[in-house]
């Protein structure tokens, strides 16, 4: 699934990670305080552990992967009643994802 994002160095551990992951580059730009390069990435469900491990929400209605973050707790924060309640309601599920950088777009 093609998405767009920026890459940032995480101060806690010195790992470069993808952030502000959205379906279009315009939305990524709206999240930036200053110009940064935007990258096109491929996001896929996986069972492989990565560093950092990325997690996302697989929407049951359209099969889209949204709310992609390098921590389960950040995905959970997107659901006011908790992920479990939304999974039990058949709206989707939290999944582990792999991210592959495709190219720099800006």
N, CA, C and O atoms as a DFTB+ gen file, in Angstrom:
424 C
 N C O
     1  1       0.848      -1.154       0.000
     2  2       0.000       0.000       0.000
     3  2       0.906       1.233       0.000
     4  3       1.745       1.385       0.888
     5  1       0.744       2.095      -0.971
     6  2       1.590       3.280      -1.093
     7  2       1.139       4.345      -0.095
     8  3      -0.046       4.661       0.019
     9  1       2.116       4.883       0.619
    10  2       1.898       5.955       1.585
    11  2       3.046       6.954       1.442
    12  3       4.016       6.697       0.729
    13  1       2.930       8.097       2.126
    14  2       3.944       9.145       2.095
    15  2       4.289       9.538       3.523
    16  3       3.452       9.445       4.422
    17  1       5.538       9.983       3.728
    18  2       5.986      10.269       5.084
    19  2       7.259      11.103       5.071
    20  3       7.767      11.468       4.011
    21  1       7.765      11.397       6.260
    22  2       9.101      11.960       6.449
    23  2       9.890      10.980       7.294
    24  3       9.324      10.090       7.928
    25  1      11.211      11.153       7.296
    26  2      12.079      10.316       8.143
    27  2      12.691      11.227       9.195
    28  3      13.123      12.340       8.897
    29  1      12.720      10.737      10.430
    30  2      13.308      11.500      11.522
    31  2      14.133      10.591      12.421
    32  3      13.848       9.402      12.568
    33  1      15.158      11.181      13.016
    34  2      15.998      10.473      13.969
    35  2      15.346      10.557      15.334
    36  3      15.100      11.652      15.840
    37  1      15.064       9.415      15.932
    38  2      14.436       9.389      17.257
    39  2      15.522       9.614      18.302
    40  3      16.491       8.859      18.377
    41  1      15.352      10.648      19.100
    42  2      16.367      11.055      20.071
    43  2      16.615       9.999      21.152
    44  3      17.745       9.863      21.620
    45  1      15.592       9.255      21.554
    46  2      15.733       8.278      22.633
    47  2      16.733       7.177      22.313
    48  3      17.481       6.740      23.188
    49  1      16.748       6.723      21.049
    50  2      17.589       5.580      20.717
    51  2      18.446       5.776      19.474
    52  3      19.187       4.869      19.093
    53  1      18.363       6.936      18.834
    54  2      19.185       7.214      17.663
    55  2      18.783       6.453      16.412
    56  3      19.578       6.345      15.479
    57  1      17.556       5.919      16.370
    58  2      17.086       5.167      15.207
    59  2      16.336       6.109      14.266
    60  3      15.515       6.916      14.703
    61  1      16.628       5.997      12.972
    62  2      15.917       6.755      11.953
    63  2      14.600       6.043      11.677
    64  3      14.595       4.846      11.390
    65  1      13.495       6.755      11.760
    66  2      12.205       6.106      11.554
    67  2      11.296       6.949      10.689
    68  3      11.517       8.149      10.526
    69  1      10.272       6.321      10.134
    70  2       9.273       6.988       9.306
    71  2       8.174       7.538      10.208
    72  3       7.738       6.872      11.147
    73  1       7.734       8.748       9.917
    74  2       6.677       9.363      10.718
    75  2       5.777      10.224       9.832
    76  3       6.083      10.468       8.665
    77  1       4.680      10.672      10.399
    78  2       3.683      11.448       9.637
    79  2       3.308      10.686       8.365
    80  3       3.431      11.206       7.256
    81  1       2.857       9.462       8.543
    82  2       2.544       8.567       7.423
    83  2       1.082       8.753       7.022
    84  3       0.164       8.532       7.812
    85  1       0.897       9.172       5.758
    86  2      -0.441       9.433       5.236
    87  2      -0.562       8.939       3.797
    88  3       0.433       8.576       3.171
    89  1      -1.787       8.930       3.280
    90  2      -2.035       8.427       1.931
    91  2      -1.649       9.414       0.837
    92  3      -1.615       9.038      -0.334
    93  1      -1.358      10.669       1.186
    94  2      -0.914      11.624       0.168
    95  2       0.119      12.592       0.750
    96  3       0.136      12.856       1.952
    97  1       0.972      13.110      -0.123
    98  2       2.071      13.981       0.292
    99  2       1.571      15.316       0.842
   100  3       2.220      15.897       1.712
   101  1       0.433      15.816       0.356
   102  2      -0.106      17.101       0.854
   103  2      -0.413      17.032       2.343
   104  3      -0.133      17.979       3.078
   105  1      -0.976      15.939       2.787
   106  2      -1.291      15.794       4.206
   107  2      -0.017      15.735       5.030
   108  3       0.034      16.289       6.128
   109  1       1.010      15.074       4.520
   110  2       2.303      15.038       5.215
   111  2       2.828      16.466       5.376
   112  3       3.255      16.848       6.465
   113  1       2.799      17.260       4.294
   114  2       3.291      18.646       4.343
   115  2       2.567      19.470       5.405
   116  3       3.181      20.320       6.050
   117  1       1.286      19.232       5.592
   118  2       0.509      19.995       6.580
   119  2       0.994      19.726       8.005
   120  3       0.742      20.534       8.899
   121  1       1.675      18.623       8.231
   122  2       2.148      18.258       9.568
   123  2       3.552      18.789       9.870
   124  3       4.050      18.605      10.981
   125  1       4.185      19.432       8.916
   126  2       5.567      19.856       9.076
   127  2       5.666      21.318       9.491
   128  3       4.905      22.158       9.010
   129  1       6.600      21.618      10.380
   130  2       6.856      22.991      10.793
   131  2       7.799      23.699       9.833
   132  3       7.758      24.923       9.704
   133  1       8.637      22.939       9.166
   134  2       9.600      23.481       8.207
   135  2       9.740      22.471       7.078
   136  3       9.396      21.301       7.243
   137  1      10.240      22.916       5.939
   138  2      10.377      21.973       4.808
   139  2      11.281      20.786       5.146
   140  3      12.376      20.960       5.679
   141  1      10.818      19.607       4.835
   142  2      11.575      18.369       5.003
   143  2      11.327      17.516       3.767
   144  3      10.289      17.655       3.121
   145  1      12.257      16.642       3.432
   146  2      12.010      15.734       2.311
   147  2      10.852      14.785       2.627
   148  3      10.731      14.287       3.746
   149  1      10.024      14.547       1.645
   150  2       8.914      13.607       1.776
   151  2       9.254      12.382       0.947
   152  3       9.795      12.488      -0.154
   153  1       8.928      11.211       1.494
   154  2       9.263       9.945       0.855
   155  2       8.010       9.144       0.541
   156  3       7.030       9.176       1.284
   157  1       8.060       8.428      -0.572
   158  2       7.021       7.468      -0.914
   159  2       7.465       6.131      -0.333
   160  3       8.614       5.724      -0.502
   161  1       6.549       5.453       0.351
   162  2       6.858       4.174       0.982
   163  2       5.790       3.147       0.632
   164  3       4.684       3.488       0.211
   165  1       6.148       1.886       0.816
   166  2       5.200       0.791       0.667
   167  2       4.981       0.194       2.049
   168  3       5.936      -0.177       2.731
   169  1       3.727       0.103       2.457
   170  2       3.362      -0.417       3.778
   171  2       2.596      -1.725       3.571
   172  3       1.582      -1.767       2.874
   173  1       3.110      -2.799       4.198
   174  2       2.476      -4.114       4.056
   175  2       2.378      -4.799       5.407
   176  3       3.214      -4.589       6.287
   177  1       1.352      -5.618       5.560
   178  2       1.224      -6.431       6.767
   179  2       2.362      -7.444       6.807
   180  3       2.767      -7.974       5.772
   181  1       2.875      -7.709       8.001
   182  2       3.986      -8.641       8.160
   183  2       3.905      -9.316       9.523
   184  3       3.160      -8.881      10.401
   185  1       4.673     -10.371       9.687
   186  2       4.823     -10.982      11.007
   187  2       6.281     -10.904      11.453
   188  3       6.653     -11.453      12.491
   189  1       7.096     -10.220      10.662
   190  2       8.526     -10.086      10.942
   191  2       8.765      -8.938      11.914
   192  3       8.150      -7.877      11.802
   193  1       9.665      -9.160      12.866
   194  2      10.038      -8.097      13.788
   195  2      11.054      -7.182      13.121
   196  3      12.029      -7.650      12.533
   197  1      10.827      -5.888      13.214
   198  2      11.750      -4.898      12.660
   199  2      12.165      -3.951      13.775
   200  3      11.580      -3.966      14.858
   201  1      13.147      -3.148      13.520
   202  2      13.584      -2.167      14.515
   203  2      13.595      -0.796      13.862
   204  3      14.471      -0.541      13.036
   205  1      12.679       0.095      14.182
   206  2      11.606      -0.112      15.150
   207  2      10.458      -0.920      14.548
   208  3      10.275      -0.943      13.331
   209  1       9.691      -1.580      15.409
   210  2       8.529      -2.325      14.916
   211  2       7.393      -1.350      14.597
   212  3       7.018      -0.536      15.440
   213  1       6.859      -1.431      13.409
   214  2       5.741      -0.557      13.031
   215  2       4.433      -1.315      13.182
   216  3       4.358      -2.522      12.957
   217  1       3.411      -0.572      13.569
   218  2       2.067      -1.120      13.737
   219  2       1.091      -0.232      12.993
   220  3       1.358       0.952      12.786
   221  1      -0.033      -0.792      12.590
   222  2      -1.047      -0.014      11.893
   223  2      -2.422      -0.610      12.112
   224  3      -2.579      -1.627      12.787
   225  1      -3.406       0.036      11.533
   226  2      -4.793      -0.398      11.622
   227  2      -5.257      -0.832      10.243
   228  3      -5.232      -0.043       9.299
   229  1      -5.684      -2.095      10.121
   230  2      -6.218      -2.623       8.876
   231  2      -7.730      -2.435       8.917
   232  3      -8.426      -3.112       9.673
   233  1      -8.227      -1.523       8.110
   234  2      -9.645      -1.189       8.087
   235  2     -10.423      -2.310       7.393
   236  3     -10.119      -2.669       6.256
   237  1     -11.419      -2.857       8.076
   238  2     -12.199      -3.981       7.544
   239  2     -13.031      -3.564       6.335
   240  3     -13.261      -4.375       5.437
   241  1     -13.480      -2.327       6.298
   242  2     -14.379      -1.888       5.225
   243  2     -13.694      -1.788       3.870
   244  3     -14.249      -2.230       2.863
   245  1     -12.492      -1.212       3.830
   246  2     -11.842      -0.982       2.539
   247  2     -10.463      -1.639       2.407
   248  3      -9.828      -1.527       1.358
   249  1      -9.996      -2.317       3.448
   250  2      -8.705      -2.986       3.389
   251  2      -7.506      -2.057       3.449
   252  3      -6.375      -2.500       3.245
   253  1      -7.727      -0.779       3.724
   254  2      -6.648       0.203       3.813
   255  2      -5.904       0.048       5.141
   256  3      -6.497      -0.320       6.155
   257  1      -4.612       0.329       5.125
   258  2      -3.808       0.351       6.345
   259  2      -3.597       1.811       6.728
   260  3      -3.017       2.584       5.966
   261  1      -4.069       2.178       7.903
   262  2      -3.971       3.551       8.391
   263  2      -3.355       3.566       9.783
   264  3      -3.068       2.516      10.358
   265  1      -3.156       4.755      10.312
   266  2      -2.635       4.943      11.677
   267  2      -1.346       4.137      11.875
   268  3      -1.246       3.344      12.811
   269  1      -0.368       4.340      10.997
   270  2       0.897       3.602      11.066
   271  2       1.879       4.359      11.952
   272  3       2.193       5.524      11.709
   273  1       2.359       3.664      12.994
   274  2       3.281       4.258      13.966
   275  2       4.316       3.220      14.397
   276  3       4.091       2.020      14.237
   277  1       5.461       3.676      14.947
   278  2       6.477       2.736      15.420
   279  2       6.241       2.244      16.845
   280  3       7.191       1.905      17.550
   281  1       4.987       2.203      17.270
   282  2       4.649       1.678      18.597
   283  2       3.157       1.344      18.650
   284  3       2.327       2.100      18.146
   285  1       2.825       0.206      19.263
   286  2       1.422      -0.196      19.408
   287  2       0.616       0.839      20.184
   288  3      -0.546       1.095      19.867
   289  1       1.233       1.429      21.196
   290  2       0.505       2.388      22.029
   291  2       0.074       3.613      21.232
   292  3      -0.966       4.203      21.526
   293  1       0.853       4.004      20.231
   294  2       0.480       5.166      19.414
   295  2      -0.720       4.852      18.532
   296  3      -1.566       5.718      18.312
   297  1      -0.806       3.624      18.023
   298  2      -1.987       3.220      17.257
   299  2      -3.195       3.186      18.196
   300  3      -4.271       3.668      17.843
   301  1      -3.018       2.624      19.372
   302  2      -4.109       2.521      20.347
   303  2      -4.690       3.881      20.709
   304  3      -5.889       4.003      20.958
   305  1      -3.844       4.899      20.738
   306  2      -4.296       6.252      21.100
   307  2      -5.296       6.818      20.088
   308  3      -5.987       7.792      20.386
   309  1      -5.381       6.223      18.906
   310  2      -6.304       6.695      17.872
   311  2      -7.740       6.213      18.102
   312  3      -8.653       6.619      17.382
   313  1      -7.942       5.355      19.098
   314  2      -9.249       4.746      19.328
   315  2      -9.736       5.060      20.740
   316  3      -9.240       4.480      21.706
   317  1     -10.698       5.967      20.870
   318  2     -11.133       6.405      22.203
   319  2     -11.696       5.293      23.078
   320  3     -11.646       5.400      24.304
   321  1     -12.231       4.227      22.485
   322  2     -12.787       3.119      23.269
   323  2     -11.845       1.918      23.298
   324  3     -12.199       0.842      23.779
   325  1     -10.650       2.123      22.778
   326  2      -9.654       1.060      22.749
   327  2      -9.735       0.239      21.479
   328  3     -10.801       0.114      20.876
   329  1      -8.614      -0.317      21.075
   330  2      -8.534      -1.117      19.862
   331  2      -9.445      -2.343      19.949
   332  3     -10.126      -2.686      18.982
   333  1      -9.454      -2.995      21.097
   334  2     -10.237      -4.229      21.257
   335  2     -11.722      -4.006      20.952
   336  3     -12.350      -4.837      20.295
   337  1     -12.277      -2.905      21.419
   338  2     -13.692      -2.623      21.173
   339  2     -13.971      -2.478      19.676
   340  3     -15.002      -2.947      19.193
   341  1     -13.072      -1.839      18.947
   342  2     -13.251      -1.654      17.507
   343  2     -13.027      -2.964      16.749
   344  3     -13.691      -3.225      15.746
   345  1     -12.093      -3.785      17.230
   346  2     -11.892      -5.100      16.613
   347  2     -13.121      -5.974      16.819
   348  3     -13.582      -6.627      15.883
   349  1     -13.658      -5.991      18.044
   350  2     -14.841      -6.803      18.344
   351  2     -16.069      -6.334      17.575
   352  3     -16.974      -7.124      17.304
   353  1     -16.102      -5.040      17.221
   354  2     -17.213      -4.501      16.432
   355  2     -17.043      -4.792      14.943
   356  3     -17.893      -4.419      14.135
   357  1     -15.940      -5.463      14.580
   358  2     -15.712      -5.849      13.198
   359  2     -15.233      -4.714      12.298
   360  3     -15.351      -4.800      11.076
   361  1     -14.694      -3.650      12.896
   362  2     -14.274      -2.491      12.110
   363  2     -12.873      -2.638      11.536
   364  3     -12.497      -1.888      10.636
   365  1     -12.097      -3.586      12.039
   366  2     -10.739      -3.794      11.557
   367  2      -9.904      -4.450      12.625
   368  3     -10.430      -4.999      13.593
   369  1      -8.571      -4.390      12.442
   370  2      -7.694      -4.974      13.447
   371  2      -6.334      -4.294      13.417
   372  3      -5.907      -3.761      12.393
   373  1      -5.662      -4.327      14.568
   374  2      -4.303      -3.815      14.653
   375  2      -3.375      -4.877      14.081
   376  3      -3.498      -6.063      14.387
   377  1      -2.441      -4.427      13.243
   378  2      -1.514      -5.349      12.604
   379  2      -0.080      -4.830      12.699
   380  3       0.150      -3.632      12.863
   381  1       0.871      -5.741      12.595
   382  2       2.280      -5.373      12.485
   383  2       2.540      -5.110      11.005
   384  3       2.083      -5.872      10.152
   385  1       3.272      -4.035      10.691
   386  2       3.534      -3.711       9.295
   387  2       5.026      -3.556       9.023
   388  3       5.814      -3.227       9.910
   389  1       5.383      -3.804       7.775
   390  2       6.742      -3.574       7.290
   391  2       6.695      -2.389       6.344
   392  3       5.749      -2.244       5.569
   393  1       7.702      -1.548       6.405
   394  2       7.770      -0.369       5.551
   395  2       9.013      -0.462       4.678
   396  3      10.116      -0.720       5.161
   397  1       8.811      -0.246       3.380
   398  2       9.908      -0.214       2.424
   399  2       9.919       1.153       1.756
   400  3       8.911       1.586       1.196
   401  1      11.056       1.828       1.816
   402  2      11.175       3.120       1.151
   403  2      11.265       2.912      -0.348
   404  3      12.027       2.068      -0.820
   405  1      10.488       3.682      -1.096
   406  2      10.485       3.581      -2.553
   407  2      11.349       4.694      -3.158
   408  3      12.298       4.431      -3.896
   409  1      10.999       5.941      -2.827
   410  2      11.765       7.057      -3.373
   411  2      11.447       8.347      -2.629
   412  3      10.430       8.459      -1.944
   413  1      12.336       9.308      -2.780
   414  2      12.116      10.668      -2.276
   415  2      11.278      11.395      -3.314
   416  3      11.594      11.370      -4.503
   417  1      10.202      12.048      -2.861
   418  2       9.321      12.730      -3.803
   419  2       9.494      14.239      -3.783
   420  3       9.132      14.904      -4.754
   421  1      10.036      14.801      -2.708
   422  2      10.314      16.247      -2.666
   423  2      11.628      16.483      -1.977
   424  3      12.053      17.629      -1.833
